[in-house]
């Protein structure tokens, strides 16, 4: 028999594996190339690098509605661990070159990237470190800040503001937290509940995440703007386990009215692809919609059009940098 004809017939009879069938091998491959070195959240190489880091009041920016370096410099983002250069998402392979134009598809790719994150859970006594830049807007002028938040919420963290001032972030232990006059003076205590920076308490399935978002909604039922704020609040400076992060992106994909921004840029000017939603009814005509920006190749979170995640890592104590 003609060998080429045999190959052709076998190809016709053997379907290509679908995404579900490839998922286990893909996850194992990405885990292998990412390595297991020091716990560092989202450190990767790209054509551009960030020259700045994020708004002290992202929530204010959301409620109210760029410098590039030469090739080869490292760029960073948030919510993933890698000790080697990140690889393109399987969804962005060379076999698929068409731009992503659908918000559901984009968030699905971001969820797939999240699931492939091999990060081990941090220890309760550690801290989530985030360095960010912001480009101004409703939250104020441009600047940089660093924050260290307790993984389990029981230990005092630290905030270094864009104006070089320092604030202690009180932890909650045995139902009480210190009230600080300044970083060195404690006025007393007040009742509290721990607010862990590592959200191991969140659902890892879409329906469970939707129920959580509904139960903890910050605005009126059905408000797309409020849902966007709530999603950002969970991923901005806290750290979600991979499965919870994937569930959050997939839950966000069910919000009606989302649209894709092809030429999005984060607050540091890094190019990406974004999703946005309409401004609330009654907003000023000058209101700027918030855009959540993802890396256009890896679909890792970069930040928003108001701010950029410069670096994120797990460290052992406040003030320590990766």
N, C-alpha and C positions, 0 to 999 in steps of 0.2 A: 504494500500500500504506500502511496505517496506520503512521506512524513509530514509535509506541510498540510496536506489535507487532513491527516489524523489530528494534528495540533488544532487545526481550525474547528473540527467537529467537537473535540474535547472542550474547547473554549466556549462554543455555543451551548453545550450541555451543562456547563459548570458556572453557576451564577457567582458574581463577586460577593464577598462577605459584606454585610451591612455594618453600620456604625456600632450597633450593640455587640455584634460578634467580635469586633476589633477592640472594644473598650478595654478588656483586661490586659491584652498585650500592649496596647498603647500606654496604659497607666504604668505597667512594669518598665517599659522602655523609657518613659519620661523620668520615672524615679531613678533609674540607673544612670541617666546622663546628668541628673541634678546633683547627685552625691549626697552625703550625709554630714558634711563638715560643720563648722560653727553655725549656730542657728541664726540665719540672717534672712529677713523677709524681703523678697523681691529685689535681688541685686542682679542686674543683667546688663548686657552690652547692646548698644544700638548705634545708629548713625549719629544720633544727637545726644547731648547731655544737658542736664538741667543746670542752670546757673543760679538758682534761687531756692526757697521752700515754703508755708500756707497760712491761710487766714486764721487769726485767733477766733474769729467768730463766723465759722462757716454756717452755723445754724442761722445767724442773722442774715447772711447773704442769701440763704435759701428762702427764709421767711419773706424777705423783701422781694422777692419774686419767686519781652519774651526774648530770650537771648540764647542763641544756638552756638555750640562749640564744634570744633572740627570733628570729622569722622574718627571713630575708634575710641572716643571717650565713653566712660560708663554712664548709663542713665538708670534711674531707679524709680520704683513705684511702690505700691503697697499690697498687702494681703497675699503674699506668696513667698516661698523659701527657695533659694537657689544658690549654690556655691560655684556654679559654672554658668557660662552664658546661656540664657534661656533659648529654647528652640521654638520655632513657629508652631502655633496650634495646629493639630491635625486637620482642623476645619479650614485652615488657610494654606493647605498644601499647594504644590505647583499645579496639581490637577484642577484646582478651583481658583480661578483668577478674577472672577466677576466680583465687583464691589458688593459689600453687604448693604442692602437697602431696607431690610426689615428688622424692626426692633426685637421681635421675638427671636429671630435667628441670631442676632448679635448677642443678646443676653444668653442664648443657648450656648454659644461658643465660649462666653465668659464663664459659664457654669462648668463646661467641659474642662477648661483650663484649671479652674478651682479644684475639681475632683482629682486632677493629676498631681496636685501639690503633695509632696511626700513629707511635709513638716511633721515632726513629732510634737506632741503637746508640751507646753512649757511647764516648769515647776510652779507651784502656787506662790513661792516666795520671790519669783522673778517679776520683771517689769516689761511692758510693751513700750518701746521707744519709737517715737515718730518725729521726724524732722520735716517741716513743710514750709512752702513759700506761698505767698499770696500776692495777687496783682492789683489789689485795691477793689473798688466796687462798693456795695452797700455796707460791707463790714469795716471799711476804713482804707487807709493808705497801704501801699505795698510794704512788704517786710518778710521776716522769717521768724519762726519759732520752733522750739523743741519741747517735747512733753514726754514724761515718764509716768506711766499709769500702772498701778498694781495689778498683777495677773488675777489674783483672787479678790481684790478690792479691800483687803484688810490692812494694807501697809501704806504709809505716806508716800505719795509721788511728788513730782516736781514739774513745774512749768517755767520755761525761760521765754519771756515774751519778746516781741519784735523790738521793743524799746529797751531791751537789756534788763528789765526788771524781773524778779524771781518770785514765784508764788508756790507755796507748798500745797499739794493736793492731798487733803486729809483722807486717810483710810478709815474704814469702819470696822471696829473690833469689839466684840461683846455688846453690840447694839449701841455703841457710843463712838463719836468722832470728835477730834479736837477742833476748836474754833481758833484760827490764827489771826492775830492783829497784824503780824508781819511774819516772815519766815522763821524768826527766832522767838516770838512771843506768843504764848498760848493764853487766850482769855478764859477758856473753859471748855466744856464739852456739850454736845447736844445729841439727841437720839438719831439713829441712822440705820440704813440697811446697806450692806456692801454692794458696790457697783464694780464687778469684776471687769477688767479690760479684756480678758480672754473669755469669750461667750460660749462656754461649753454647755450652757443651759438651753440653747436654741434648738428648735426642731431641725431635723436633717431631711425631711421630705417636704414636697411643695405644699400639700394640703395643710400640713401642720404649721408651716411657715406662714401661710396665708391666714390661718386662724390666729397665730401669734400677732401678726401685724394688725389684724382687725381688733383684737382685744387690747392692743396698746396703741391704737391710733391717736395721733396728736391733733387731728382736725375733725371736721364734720364727716360723717359717713359718705363714702363715695368721692371724697376730695382727692383728685389726682395730685395736686400740689402737696397736700399733707402726706400722701403715701410716698412721694419722692423724698420728702424731708426725712421720713421715718427710715427709709432704706439707707440714705446717706448717713443718718445718725448711727446706724449699726456698723458701717464699714469705714467710717472716717478715721477714728483714732483708737478704736478697739480692734481686736483681732478675732476673727471667726475661724473655727475649724473648717477644713476644706469642704466637708459634706454640708455643713450649715451654710457656708458661703454660696455653694452651688444652689442650694434650695432657695436662698434669698434672691439670687439672680433670676431663677426660674419663676419664683413668685412675682417678682417685679415685672416679668414679661407678660403677665396676665392683666396688668393695669391698662385700661383702654386709653387711647389718645397719645401713646408714645410715638415718637418719630426719630429717625436716624439723622445725625449731622455728620456728613462725610468729611468735611474739612475742619473738624473740631481741633481746638488747641487747649491744653490745660493752662493753669495759672502761671506756669513757667515758660509757656510758649512751645512746649513739645507738641508735635503734630500727632493726632490720633483720630479715632472714630468715636462718636458720642451718641447718647440718647438724650432726649429732652421731652418736656411736656408743656402744654399751654400754661400761660400765666393765669392766676385765678381771676374770675370775673370781677370787674371793678378795679383791676390794677391800673396803675399809671401807664400811659402810652409809652413812657420811657423805660418801663420795667424790662429788665434783661432776663430771659428765661435761663434757668440753671441747666447746664449740660454736664452729664456724667461722662468722663472721657476715658476710653480704653486704648491700650496700645493696638495699633492697626494690624499687627502681625501675631502677637501672642495673646491678645485680648485680656491682658492684665490691667488692673485698675491703675490709672495715672493720677486721677483727681477730678476736679471740675474746671469749668471755665473761669472760676474765681480763685482756685487754689491748686497746688500741685503737691503730691506726696514725694518728697525728695528721697527719703530713706525710712525704713521701718525694720525693726529688729527686736529680738528678745534679749534683754540684758539682765545682769544680776543685781544692779542697784541704781537708784536715781543718780543722774549726772554722768553715768557711764555711756560711752558711745561705741558703736560697733566698729 
